Amino acid sequence: MTARVYYHHPDDSHYSLTFVTQDKDEITTAGQDAIIEHYDFEEEFFVLYTNCGASGTVEDLDDEFEDELDEMSPEDRTITVRLLQIFEEIVEETELEEEEKLEIYKQIELERIPDAIARVDWTGTAVDVAGQLMSTLILKHALPNANHRTSISLAQWYLESIETGFSFPDFATEAYDWKTWVNEYISDSKRLLTVRRNTTAFSLLSEWGCDTVVRKNGIEIGLAEYDLDFTRSEALAHYGDAHTELCTDFLTESVTRAGHDELVSTDGIGKVEFVSFLEEAE
């Protein structure tokens, strides 16, 4: 029988795993919106789930970004504005399909985007650069929802800027679900993101008899499949690199399915050229 621990609380996914301990007295919940769950596999332990504190729909977002945009370089501002436009389009499309407002759990953290852009090495093949761009934007998690869809779309803009006639294959079904091959990459991405932030907690859970951590939407993380023996900084670096490799693999399969595998070996363009492409497309 699988020994599962939930990462998002099964009764309310707004609550996520924050702390694990075998001594319940170590848990303090003063001032926190929290739930404590008891588990007993090979050993007894407790998991603290806390609510991030933000909820609502996209209508509740603070969309006054002028001051933050003014502080950015012209190139970063252009890329950030395009990212926000993509996000807005995805929100509108999702709400139209689902006939309800898209739920959020935090405000947009615009200041994270220039830092993400700065981590991209703009030399390399088109797919390599696009993979870095996609990965670093997902890792920085600046948006309250749809980070994967938005980052994939910006990577598409980059690949289209190479002017080979490329356009992405269809990623979604008519019901607006990810196609199976795409969903495998998205799920693996979410696994890496979760492990990257929680190696210490997951290492303890493994010692105490847990073999699987379950995210919302049923995404299972088999702890034996991941190296958990890292410090926090080592984990961020190691699994950050693994995530970039995963995103690059995803884009490689995408361009191959679209009949443009030349983008795997074609040189990419630099940041200034990409910004010029975005400006000309407005």
N, C-alpha and C positions, 0 to 999 in steps of 0.2 A: 504494500500500500504506500502510495506517495505521501511523504510528509511535507505538506504545503504550508507556507506562511504567506499571507496576503500583503502585498506592498501597498496597494490602495485598499482601504477598508471595504469589505464586501457589501456593507449596508449603505455606505456613502463614500463615493470615490473622491470627494473633496478632502478626505482625511488620508494622509499617507504616512508610511513608516518613518519615524524620526529617531527612535532610540530603542535598543534592545538590551535586556539585562536579566540575570537570574535572581536578582535581589529587588523585589518590588519597591522596597523602601528607597531605592536610588532614584525612583521616578518622582519628579516634581511637576505638577500640572498647574501651579498657581499662575493665574493670568493667561492661561492657554485654553483654547477650545480643543479638548483632547479626549481620546478614547484609549483605554488600556485593555489589551487582550491577553489572556493566559493561554499558553501552548504547553504541551507536554508530549515530547517524542521520546528520544533516548534520555533527555534531561528536561526538567521544567524550566520555563523562562517566560518573560513578559515582553510585550511589544507596545510601545507608545506610538499612537497615531495622532497627528496634529493636523488641524485645519489651517491652510495657508492664510485664511482670513479674507480673501477676495472672492467675490462671486457676483453673478449678474449676467447680463448679456452685452453684446457689443455696443448697444446704445449707451451703456454706462461708461464707456471708455472716454478718457480725457484726450481729446484730439487736438489740443492746442500745442503744436509742435514748433512754432516759428522760432522761439528762442533757442531751442536745442539744435534746430537745423542751421541757424545762423552761426553757431559755434563750430560747425563742421567745415572741413575743407570743401571747396567747390566740387571736387570729384566724389568725396564721400556723400555729400548732400544729394548729388544726382542719383547715386546708387540707392541711397536710403529712400528717397522719394519714390523711385521705381518699385522698391520692395513694398512700401506702404500701399501703392496703387495695386500691386498684385494681391496683397492681403485683402484689400477692400473688395476686389473683384471676386476672390474666393469666398469671402463672407457672404456677399450678395448671392452668388451661385448656390452656396450651401443652404442658405436660408430659403431660397426659392425651391430647392429640391425637397427640403425637409419640412417646409411650411411652418417653421418656428425660428425664433432668434437663436443665434449661436451663443452657447454658454461660454463665459470666460472665468478664469480663476486668478488673473492678475492684470495689471495695467501694462501697456506697451512700454518697454524699457529701451527707448530709442538710443540712449547713450552706449548700449552694447554693440550696436551695428558697426560704427567706425572701428572699434577694437577687433571685431570679427574680420572686417575687410583688411585690416593691417596685417593679419596673420596669413594672408594669401600670398604665395610666391607666384608672381605673374609670369614667370618663365617656365616653359615646359610645353607639353602637348596640350591641345585644346581640352581633351578629356581630363587630363591631370589638373589643369587650372580650374575647370568647372567643378571637379570633384572636391577640391579644396574649398571653393566658394560655397558649395552646397553644404559641406560638412561643418565648416566653421560657423555658418549662420545657424545651423541646427544646434550645435553645441552651445552657442551663446544664448539661444532661447529667448530672444528679445520680444517675441510676440505672445499674446495671451492664448492663442490657439493657432492651428493650421501652420505650425512652423515647418513641417515637412513639405506640405504642398507649396508653400511660399518659396522655400529654399530651392526646391526642384524647379519651380517656374523661373527663378532668377538664373539658375544654371542653364535652363533652356535658352533664355535670352543670350547668355554668353556664347553658347554653342552656335546659335543662329547668327551671331555677329561674325563668325568665321566665313560666312557667305558661301557655303557649299550647297545651299538649297535644303539644308537639314530642317526637319521639324520632328518633334517627338512622336513616337507611336502612341496610340490611345492607352492611357494608364488606367482609366476607370471604366466600369461597366455602365450600362444605361441607368442602373439604380444608384449611380454615383459612389459605388464601392470600389476599392482598389482591385484591379485584376490580380489573380492569384500570384503571378510571378513578381508583381510589384509589391504586393502585401508581404511577401517573404522578406524583401529588403527592408521595408518599413518596420516590420516586427523585429528584425535583427538589429536595426538601428536603435529602437527603443530599449532592447535588451542591453546593448552596449552602454547607452546613456545611463541606464539605471545602475548597472554594475559599476560604472566609472565613478559614480557619486557615493557608492555604498560598500566599498570593499571591506572595510573594517566590520561593519554590522553583519554583512553577509558571511564573512569568515567565522564570526561567532555563531551565527545561526547554523552553519554547516557543522561546527563542533558539537552543537547541541542536538543534532539529529535531523535538522531540516535539509531536504534535498532539492526543494523547488520553491522559488518565490514567484508569486502570481501577480502580475500587473492587471490593471483594469482591461476590459475587453478580452480577457482570457489569455493574455500573452504570458507564457510560462518561461521562467529562467532556471535552467538546470545548473545548480551551483557547481557541480563537478566539471562542467564544461569551461569554467573560467578560472584563471589564476587570480586568487584573492590575496596573495601574500605581497602586498604593496603598501607603502605609505600613501597618504592622500595625494601628495604631489606626484609620486611615481604612477599612481593609478590614473590621475588626470592625463598625464603624458602618454602612458601606454595605451589606454583605451581611446584617447583622442586620436592617436595615430591609426589604431584599428578602425575607428569610425571613418576617418578619411579614406582609408583603403576600401572600406565597404561602399562608400558613396561613389568612389571612382569605378569600382566594379559594376555598380548599378548603372552608371552612365555609359560604361563600355557596352553593357548588354543593351541599353536603350538605343544607342546609335547604331549598333549592329542590327537590331530588329528593324530599325528605320531605313536600313540599306545605306548607311553612311559610316561604315567602319573606318573610312579614311581619317576620321576625326581622332581616332586612337593614336595615330602617328603624326597628324598635321600639327605644326606649331600653333600655339594659341596666340592671342593678342594681349598686349599689356593693358594696364588699368586705364591709362589715358585714352587709348583707342576704344576700349569698351565703353567708357563714359561718352565719348563722341558718338558712338553707335546709339546709345540710349537717348542722347539729346536729339539726334537726327530722327529718331523713331517717334518722338513726341508729336 
